[in-house]
Amino acid sequence: MNRFFSLDNPVWNFIGKTWDVLVISVLWFICSIPIVTFGASTSALYYVGLKLVKNEEGYVTKQFFHAFKQNLKPGCILGVLTMAFGVLWVFNIRFYAGKEDSLYKIMFILMLVIGWMYIMTMHYLFAAIAQFHNTIKGYIKFSFMLAIQKLGWSFLMIILNVLIILATDLFLPLILVVPGLIVVTNCSIINKCFKPYIIQDECQTSEE
């Protein structure tokens, strides 16, 4: 009986993780309300997500706000830039869609490719802000490079994210944990992709 109530019990561990995912999802929703803080709240979400998959979580609320404040500037800048790019992409894809001219069809296909690359890059961008120190240009370049290098993992993340979103149609209350669930799922993959760069970053820091 004592083992059942132990914090090391897999059942309680699962319940604890589920609660943490719910908490960070709610925090993400609240902190994203001003819109311009979307990037900072998403980087904070990834910060806690990476902690969760590495079993380094502590007080997730404290960790979330620590990362939110720490990455407020790059998060907000990249959040606004990525949203602006997304709006521009939607405008272009709607403009070129359904046109009979061959040039428009080529542009439509090009927009689809750009959109796909944009989505894959976004999967790494805010996690990179949470994990590394870099410039705005450096974050974008690194995330784009990783999306290409880890093409298989990038595709897998998109597929898993779509499945999670579709699952809300079957069980609507799941929407409360969707942001956290998506990010934790992504982080279990991103953590593997980041490892060589984390080691390299630690080596460079120790040399300095």
VMD Tcl script that draws the C-alpha trace (Angstrom):
set ca {
  {0.00 0.00 0.00}
  {2.86 2.38 0.84}
  {4.32 1.78 -2.63}
  {1.03 2.81 -4.22}
  {1.12 6.21 -2.51}
  {4.81 6.70 -3.22}
  {5.65 9.64 -5.50}
  {7.79 7.25 -7.56}
  {4.70 5.21 -8.42}
  {4.11 5.35 -12.24}
  {0.42 6.15 -11.71}
  {1.13 9.20 -9.53}
  {3.99 10.19 -11.81}
  {1.58 10.16 -14.78}
  {-1.02 12.17 -12.84}
  {1.67 14.66 -11.83}
  {2.87 15.07 -15.42}
  {-0.71 15.48 -16.66}
  {-1.33 18.20 -14.07}
  {1.88 19.97 -15.08}
  {0.80 19.89 -18.74}
  {-2.59 21.35 -17.80}
  {-0.96 24.13 -15.73}
  {1.48 25.22 -18.44}
  {-1.28 25.08 -21.06}
  {-3.44 27.46 -19.01}
  {-0.44 29.74 -18.37}
  {0.29 29.78 -22.10}
  {-3.30 30.75 -22.93}
  {-3.28 33.58 -20.36}
  {0.17 34.95 -21.28}
  {-0.64 34.86 -25.01}
  {-3.75 37.05 -24.63}
  {-1.88 40.32 -25.42}
  {-0.93 38.68 -28.78}
  {2.50 40.38 -28.89}
  {3.61 38.13 -26.01}
  {2.71 34.98 -27.95}
  {6.37 34.24 -28.73}
  {7.57 34.77 -25.17}
  {4.84 32.53 -23.74}
  {5.55 29.85 -26.35}
  {9.28 29.88 -25.56}
  {8.38 29.58 -21.85}
  {6.12 26.65 -22.71}
  {9.00 24.95 -24.54}
  {11.37 25.69 -21.64}
  {9.14 23.79 -19.21}
  {8.43 21.12 -21.84}
  {12.13 20.39 -22.23}
  {12.44 20.17 -18.44}
  {9.52 17.72 -18.29}
  {10.91 15.31 -20.90}
  {14.30 15.35 -19.13}
  {12.59 14.80 -15.74}
  {14.10 18.06 -14.48}
  {10.79 19.73 -13.68}
  {10.35 21.54 -10.40}
  {7.65 24.13 -9.77}
  {6.38 24.48 -13.33}
  {4.65 27.81 -12.67}
  {7.88 29.32 -11.35}
  {9.86 27.84 -14.26}
  {7.34 29.13 -16.79}
  {7.47 32.74 -15.56}
  {11.25 32.59 -15.17}
  {11.59 31.62 -18.86}
  {8.88 34.10 -19.88}
  {10.78 37.02 -18.33}
  {14.18 35.79 -19.48}
  {13.12 35.40 -23.11}
  {10.62 38.26 -23.24}
  {12.48 40.39 -25.80}
  {13.57 37.74 -28.35}
  {10.32 35.85 -27.82}
  {8.13 38.89 -28.50}
  {10.18 40.00 -31.52}
  {10.17 36.55 -33.12}
  {6.54 36.01 -32.16}
  {5.47 39.18 -33.98}
  {7.72 38.39 -36.98}
  {6.43 34.83 -37.34}
  {2.79 35.92 -37.01}
  {3.31 38.66 -39.59}
  {4.93 36.15 -41.93}
  {2.04 33.75 -41.37}
  {-0.55 36.41 -42.22}
  {1.41 37.38 -45.35}
  {1.62 33.71 -46.36}
  {-2.14 33.22 -45.96}
  {-2.77 36.33 -48.08}
  {-0.48 35.02 -50.84}
  {-1.83 31.46 -50.80}
  {-5.39 32.79 -51.12}
  {-4.34 35.12 -53.91}
  {-2.69 32.40 -56.03}
  {-5.22 29.62 -55.28}
  {-7.58 28.63 -58.07}
  {-5.91 30.73 -60.77}
  {-5.70 29.12 -64.23}
  {-2.54 30.86 -65.40}
  {0.52 28.59 -65.23}
  {2.61 31.26 -63.51}
  {0.02 31.53 -60.74}
  {0.02 27.74 -60.36}
  {3.81 27.72 -60.00}
  {3.60 30.50 -57.41}
  {0.88 28.58 -55.56}
  {3.12 25.48 -55.36}
  {6.02 27.67 -54.25}
  {3.84 29.15 -51.51}
  {2.92 25.65 -50.33}
  {6.61 24.71 -50.08}
  {7.39 27.94 -48.23}
  {4.47 27.31 -45.87}
  {5.67 23.79 -45.13}
  {9.18 25.05 -44.37}
  {7.69 27.81 -42.21}
  {5.74 25.27 -40.13}
  {8.76 22.99 -39.69}
  {11.00 25.90 -38.68}
  {8.42 27.08 -36.14}
  {8.65 23.71 -34.40}
  {12.27 24.42 -33.48}
  {12.31 28.22 -33.21}
  {10.75 28.79 -29.79}
  {12.44 25.71 -28.36}
  {15.76 27.22 -29.51}
  {14.93 30.45 -27.67}
  {14.23 28.40 -24.55}
  {17.46 26.42 -24.80}
  {20.14 28.70 -26.28}
  {21.40 32.27 -26.27}
  {21.53 33.72 -29.77}
  {20.62 36.69 -31.95}
  {17.24 37.03 -33.68}
  {18.88 36.16 -37.00}
  {20.79 33.32 -35.33}
  {17.62 31.73 -33.93}
  {15.93 31.80 -37.34}
  {18.98 30.44 -39.16}
  {19.54 27.66 -36.60}
  {15.87 26.59 -36.57}
  {15.64 26.57 -40.37}
  {18.87 24.55 -40.65}
  {17.65 22.03 -38.05}
  {14.28 21.67 -39.80}
  {16.14 20.64 -42.97}
  {18.76 18.47 -41.25}
  {16.16 16.61 -39.17}
  {13.56 16.37 -41.92}
  {12.19 13.02 -40.73}
  {11.75 14.24 -37.15}
  {10.20 17.48 -38.46}
  {7.59 15.53 -40.44}
  {6.88 13.29 -37.44}
  {6.26 16.27 -35.15}
  {3.79 17.80 -37.61}
  {1.91 14.50 -37.98}
  {1.73 13.98 -34.20}
  {0.58 17.57 -33.66}
  {-2.20 17.18 -36.23}
  {-3.33 13.93 -34.54}
  {-3.44 15.66 -31.15}
  {-5.53 18.53 -32.57}
  {-7.89 16.09 -34.33}
  {-8.31 14.18 -31.05}
  {-10.06 17.25 -29.58}
  {-13.01 16.48 -31.89}
  {-13.41 13.16 -30.10}
  {-12.84 14.55 -26.61}
  {-13.43 18.31 -26.40}
  {-12.02 18.85 -22.84}
  {-8.65 17.81 -24.29}
  {-8.39 21.33 -25.71}
  {-7.38 22.52 -22.22}
  {-4.11 20.60 -22.42}
  {-3.47 20.79 -26.18}
  {-0.72 23.48 -26.07}
  {1.21 21.67 -23.35}
  {0.61 18.24 -24.85}
  {1.83 19.35 -28.29}
  {4.93 21.01 -26.84}
  {5.85 18.07 -24.56}
  {5.41 15.72 -27.54}
  {7.63 17.97 -29.65}
  {10.18 18.32 -26.85}
  {10.64 14.55 -26.61}
  {11.91 14.75 -30.21}
  {13.58 18.16 -30.07}
  {15.61 17.13 -27.02}
  {17.29 14.45 -29.18}
  {17.93 16.97 -31.97}
  {19.38 19.55 -29.58}
  {21.78 17.24 -27.72}
  {24.84 17.66 -30.01}
  {24.43 21.45 -29.93}
  {23.97 21.53 -26.14}
  {27.26 19.63 -25.69}
  {28.98 21.95 -28.16}
  {27.54 25.02 -26.41}
  {28.73 23.74 -23.00}
  {32.24 23.10 -24.40}
  {32.45 26.62 -25.85}
  {31.25 28.11 -22.55}
  {33.84 26.17 -20.52}
  {36.63 27.30 -22.90}
  {35.63 30.93 -22.44}
}
mol new
graphics top color blue
foreach p $ca { graphics top sphere $p radius 0.5 }
foreach p [lrange $ca 0 end-1] q [lrange $ca 1 end] { graphics top cylinder $p $q radius 0.2 }
display resetview
